[in-house]
């Protein structure tokens, strides 16, 4: 490491707040919700579920992030004056990538839930399923301004861009690309990695629950028949 070269922090979890500020401490953790969704939600979803709808969801988030970085480098709008305390003045603030990410994620999830695609929630519990993600969106917007990382305009720009991109991507996936899901399932990579699409199943949890119970009962019946034959 050369002493004459300035250092740059990895900003994935580099969130600062004023010492002793309990609200700031809480909002700093709120700012990390996007990281938890990316590393916890989509990685575990791919490993355990292999759902095509979820994979295209994650692909859309990645494309949205790349567009955000491209716009930031093109516009080059500075962050608020508080960026000096946060050691973030070397990065640009318009539009807010956190808010864009959270709006993309939450609106996509809302559209999936309301349309009943790959449903895991009953209609009567839709409001409960959507309360947590939308609460996180509002808190994330507030936290980015409160902690000094963005101006109000930068936060709303990220929200608007995320909403626009998710609308386009959701329409593209579920109107144009959806018909290719069976082909992906039956392809060599799809069969090797067990890619699947359950969008046509109205209640995935109940469907998988019934299949698991039927398989267990069938296995028990075969064991009984094997013991009788022996």
C-alpha positions in Angstrom: 0.0 0.0 0.0 1.4 3.4 -1.0 1.1 6.3 1.4 0.7 8.9 -1.3 -2.4 7.3 -2.7 -5.8 8.2 -1.2 -7.9 5.4 0.3 -11.4 4.6 -0.7 -13.9 2.6 1.4 -16.1 -0.3 0.2 -19.5 1.3 0.5 -21.6 -1.9 0.7 -22.1 -1.5 4.4 -20.3 1.8 5.0 -23.1 3.7 6.8 -22.4 6.3 9.3 -24.5 8.1 11.9 -23.9 10.6 14.7 -22.6 9.0 17.9 -25.4 8.8 20.5 -28.2 9.3 18.0 -30.5 6.3 18.5 -32.8 7.2 15.6 -29.7 7.6 13.4 -28.5 4.2 14.5 -31.8 2.6 13.7 -32.0 4.3 10.3 -28.4 3.2 9.5 -29.6 -0.4 9.8 -32.7 0.4 7.7 -30.3 1.6 5.0 -28.8 -1.9 4.9 -32.2 -3.5 4.0 -31.2 -3.5 0.3 -28.0 -5.4 1.1 -29.9 -8.0 3.1 -32.4 -8.5 0.3 -29.6 -8.9 -2.2 -27.3 -11.3 -0.3 -29.9 -13.0 1.8 -33.1 -13.0 -0.3 -32.0 -13.6 -3.8 -29.0 -15.8 -3.1 -31.1 -18.1 -0.8 -33.9 -18.0 -3.3 -31.7 -19.2 -6.1 -30.2 -21.9 -4.0 -33.4 -23.3 -2.5 -36.1 -22.4 -5.0 -34.7 -21.9 -8.6 -37.9 -20.0 -9.6 -37.7 -18.4 -13.0 -39.9 -15.5 -11.8 -37.5 -14.8 -9.0 -34.5 -15.0 -11.3 -35.9 -12.5 -13.7 -36.9 -10.4 -10.7 -33.2 -10.4 -9.6 -32.0 -9.8 -13.2 -34.2 -6.7 -13.4 -32.8 -5.4 -10.1 -29.3 -5.8 -11.6 -30.2 -4.0 -14.8 -31.8 -1.2 -12.7 -28.6 -0.8 -10.7 -26.4 -0.6 -13.8 -28.7 2.1 -15.2 -28.4 4.0 -11.9 -24.6 3.9 -12.1 -24.7 5.0 -15.7 -26.9 8.0 -14.9 -24.9 9.0 -11.8 -21.7 9.1 -13.9 -23.4 11.1 -16.6 -25.2 13.6 -14.5 -22.5 13.8 -11.7 -24.7 15.6 -9.2 -22.9 16.1 -5.9 -24.2 14.7 -2.6 -25.2 17.2 0.2 -22.5 19.1 2.1 -22.6 16.5 4.8 -20.8 14.1 2.4 -17.5 15.3 3.9 -18.4 13.9 7.3 -19.6 10.7 5.7 -16.5 10.3 3.5 -18.8 10.0 0.4 -17.9 13.2 -1.6 -16.1 11.1 -4.2 -19.4 9.5 -5.3 -22.5 11.1 -6.9 -25.9 11.4 -5.4 -28.5 11.7 -8.2 -30.5 9.5 -8.3 -30.4 7.6 -5.0 -29.5 4.0 -5.7 -30.9 2.8 -2.4 -34.4 4.3 -3.1 -34.4 3.2 -6.7 -33.5 -0.4 -5.5 -36.2 -0.4 -2.8 -38.9 0.9 -5.1 -38.0 -1.5 -7.8 -38.1 -4.4 -5.4 -41.2 -3.4 -3.5 -43.3 -2.5 -6.6 -42.4 -5.7 -8.3 -43.3 -7.7 -5.2 -46.6 -5.8 -5.0 -47.5 -6.5 -8.6 -46.7 -10.2 -8.1 -48.8 -10.4 -5.0 -51.8 -8.4 -6.4 -51.8 -10.4 -9.6 -51.5 -13.7 -7.7 -48.5 -14.8 -9.8 -46.8 -17.8 -8.0 -49.1 -16.9 -5.1 -47.9 -17.5 -1.5 -50.4 -15.1 0.0 -54.2 -15.3 0.1 -56.1 -12.3 -1.1 -57.3 -11.5 2.5 -53.7 -11.2 3.7 -52.3 -9.2 0.8 -52.3 -6.0 2.9 -50.3 -7.8 5.6 -47.8 -9.1 3.1 -47.2 -5.6 1.6 -47.1 -3.7 4.9 -43.5 -4.6 5.7 -41.9 -3.9 2.3 -43.7 -0.6 1.9 -42.7 0.4 5.4 -39.1 -0.3 4.6 -39.4 1.9 1.5 -40.6 4.9 3.5 -38.0 4.4 6.2 -35.2 4.0 3.6 -36.2 7.3 1.9 -36.2 9.1 5.2 -33.0 7.5 6.3 -31.0 8.6 3.3 -32.0 12.2 3.9 -31.7 12.1 7.7 -28.2 10.5 7.6 -27.0 13.1 5.1 -26.3 10.8 2.1 -28.9 12.4 -0.2 -31.0 15.5 -0.8 -34.8 15.1 -0.9 -34.7 15.6 -4.7 -32.1 12.8 -5.1 -34.3 10.5 -3.0 -37.5 11.2 -5.0 -35.5 10.9 -8.3 -34.4 7.4 -7.3 -38.0 6.5 -6.3 -39.4 7.7 -9.6 -36.7 6.0 -11.7 -37.2 2.7 -9.8 -40.9 2.9 -10.3 -40.6 3.5 -14.0 -38.0 0.8 -14.6 -40.0 -1.8 -12.6 -43.1 -1.1 -14.6 -41.3 -1.6 -17.9 -39.5 -4.7 -16.6 -42.6 -6.3 -15.1 -44.5 -5.8 -18.3 -41.6 -7.2 -20.4 -41.2 -10.3 -18.2 -44.9 -11.2 -17.7 -46.2 -10.2 -21.2 -43.3 -11.0 -23.6 -40.8 -13.3 -21.9 -43.2 -15.4 -19.9 -44.1 -17.6 -22.8 -40.4 -18.7 -23.0 -40.4 -20.0 -19.4 -41.4 -23.6 -20.4 -38.5 -23.6 -22.9 -36.1 -22.6 -20.2 -37.4 -25.3 -17.9 -36.9 -28.0 -20.6 -33.5 -26.7 -21.8 -30.4 -28.6 -20.8 -29.3 -25.9 -18.2 -32.8 -25.7 -16.9 -33.0 -29.4 -16.3 -29.5 -29.5 -14.8 -30.1 -26.7 -12.4 -33.8 -27.6 -11.7 -35.1 -24.2 -12.9 -38.9 -24.1 -12.6 -41.9 -21.9 -13.0 -44.8 -22.0 -10.6 -46.5 -18.8 -11.8 -49.5 -20.9 -13.0 -50.1 -22.3 -9.5 -52.5 -20.1 -7.4 -51.3 -21.3 -4.0 -47.7 -22.6 -4.1 -47.4 -23.2 -0.4 -50.5 -25.4 -0.3 -49.5 -27.2 -3.5 -46.1 -28.1 -2.2 -47.6 -29.0 1.2 -50.0 -31.4 -0.5 -47.3 -32.9 -2.6 -45.0 -33.4 0.4 -47.8 -35.1 2.4 -48.7 -37.4 -0.5 -45.1 -38.4 -1.0 -44.7 -39.1 2.7 -47.9 -41.2 2.8 -46.8 -43.1 -0.3 -43.4 -43.8 1.2 -45.0 -45.1 4.4 -47.4 -47.3 2.4 -44.5 -48.8 0.4 -42.6 -49.5 3.6 -45.6 -51.3 5.1 -46.0 -53.4 1.9 -42.3 -54.2 1.9 -42.4 -55.4 5.5 -45.5 -57.6 4.8 -43.8 -59.2 1.8 -40.7 -59.9 3.8 
